[in-house]
Amino acid sequence: MRGYMMLAIPVVESAALTWPEDDVPRACALACIGEARMRLRLEPGRNLPAGIRHAQRLARSVNALCDHYQTVGGEHR
């Protein structure tokens, strides 16, 4: 999941930054990127349940980045 996030973040950010500063989709995408970057800095826990929770959070971030890419990516302009 970390690799997917590392690839998706700059792509979504580039797409979001083409939108006007006061657009809601841009703000939502940039907030999602901030959260994804924060999650990349976190380390998984030392036991299996903590590792699973960490992987699930990363997967949710990847999913959210994909959703935002669809919103601010190819459908704009």
C-alpha positions as a Markdown table, in Angstrom:
| # | Residue | x | y | z |
|---|---|---|---|---|
| 1 | Met | 0.0 | 0.0 | 0.0 |
| 2 | Arg | 2.8 | 2.4 | 0.8 |
| 3 | Gly | 4.1 | 2.1 | -2.8 |
| 4 | Tyr | 0.7 | 2.9 | -4.2 |
| 5 | Met | 0.4 | 5.9 | -2.0 |
| 6 | Met | 3.9 | 7.1 | -2.9 |
| 7 | Leu | 2.9 | 6.9 | -6.6 |
| 8 | Ala | -0.6 | 8.4 | -6.2 |
| 9 | Ile | 0.1 | 11.4 | -4.0 |
| 10 | Pro | 2.1 | 13.4 | -6.6 |
| 11 | Val | -0.4 | 12.6 | -9.4 |
| 12 | Val | -3.4 | 13.6 | -7.4 |
| 13 | Glu | -1.7 | 16.7 | -6.1 |
| 14 | Ser | -0.7 | 17.8 | -9.6 |
| 15 | Ala | -4.3 | 17.3 | -10.8 |
| 16 | Ala | -5.8 | 19.1 | -7.8 |
| 17 | Leu | -3.5 | 22.1 | -8.2 |
| 18 | Thr | -4.9 | 22.8 | -11.6 |
| 19 | Trp | -8.3 | 23.6 | -10.0 |
| 20 | Pro | -9.0 | 27.1 | -8.7 |
| 21 | Glu | -7.9 | 27.7 | -5.1 |
| 22 | Asp | -11.5 | 28.2 | -3.9 |
| 23 | Asp | -12.9 | 24.9 | -5.3 |
| 24 | Val | -14.1 | 22.4 | -2.8 |
| 25 | Pro | -12.8 | 19.3 | -4.8 |
| 26 | Arg | -9.3 | 20.8 | -4.7 |
| 27 | Ala | -9.5 | 21.4 | -1.0 |
| 28 | Cys | -10.8 | 17.9 | -0.3 |
| 29 | Ala | -8.0 | 16.3 | -2.4 |
| 30 | Leu | -5.3 | 18.3 | -0.8 |
| 31 | Ala | -6.6 | 17.4 | 2.7 |
| 32 | Cys | -6.6 | 13.8 | 1.6 |
| 33 | Ile | -3.0 | 14.1 | 0.4 |
| 34 | Gly | -2.0 | 15.6 | 3.8 |
| 35 | Glu | -3.6 | 12.7 | 5.6 |
| 36 | Ala | -1.9 | 10.2 | 3.3 |
| 37 | Arg | 1.5 | 11.8 | 3.9 |
| 38 | Met | 0.9 | 11.6 | 7.6 |
| 39 | Arg | 0.0 | 7.9 | 7.4 |
| 40 | Leu | 3.2 | 7.2 | 5.4 |
| 41 | Arg | 5.2 | 8.6 | 8.3 |
| 42 | Leu | 3.5 | 6.2 | 10.8 |
| 43 | Glu | 5.0 | 2.8 | 11.6 |
| 44 | Pro | 2.9 | -0.3 | 12.0 |
| 45 | Gly | 2.4 | -1.7 | 15.5 |
| 46 | Arg | 4.5 | -4.5 | 16.9 |
| 47 | Asn | 1.8 | -7.2 | 16.8 |
| 48 | Leu | -0.4 | -8.6 | 14.2 |
| 49 | Pro | -3.7 | -6.8 | 15.0 |
| 50 | Ala | -1.8 | -3.4 | 15.0 |
| 51 | Gly | -0.2 | -4.3 | 11.7 |
| 52 | Ile | -3.5 | -5.2 | 10.2 |
| 53 | Arg | -5.1 | -1.9 | 11.4 |
| 54 | His | -2.1 | 0.0 | 9.9 |
| 55 | Ala | -2.5 | -1.8 | 6.5 |
| 56 | Gln | -6.3 | -1.1 | 6.5 |
| 57 | Arg | -5.6 | 2.7 | 7.1 |
| 58 | Leu | -3.1 | 2.7 | 4.3 |
| 59 | Ala | -5.6 | 0.9 | 2.0 |
| 60 | Arg | -8.3 | 3.5 | 2.9 |
| 61 | Ser | -5.9 | 6.3 | 2.0 |
| 62 | Val | -5.1 | 4.6 | -1.4 |
| 63 | Asn | -8.9 | 4.3 | -2.1 |
| 64 | Ala | -9.5 | 7.9 | -1.1 |
| 65 | Leu | -6.6 | 9.1 | -3.4 |
| 66 | Cys | -8.1 | 7.1 | -6.3 |
| 67 | Asp | -11.5 | 8.7 | -5.7 |
| 68 | His | -10.0 | 12.2 | -5.6 |
| 69 | Tyr | -8.1 | 11.5 | -8.8 |
| 70 | Gln | -11.3 | 10.6 | -10.5 |
| 71 | Thr | -12.8 | 13.8 | -9.2 |
| 72 | Val | -10.0 | 16.2 | -10.0 |
| 73 | Gly | -8.1 | 14.2 | -12.6 |
| 74 | Gly | -9.3 | 13.4 | -16.0 |
| 75 | Glu | -12.8 | 14.8 | -15.6 |
| 76 | His | -11.7 | 18.4 | -15.2 |
| 77 | Arg | -11.4 | 20.7 | -18.3 |
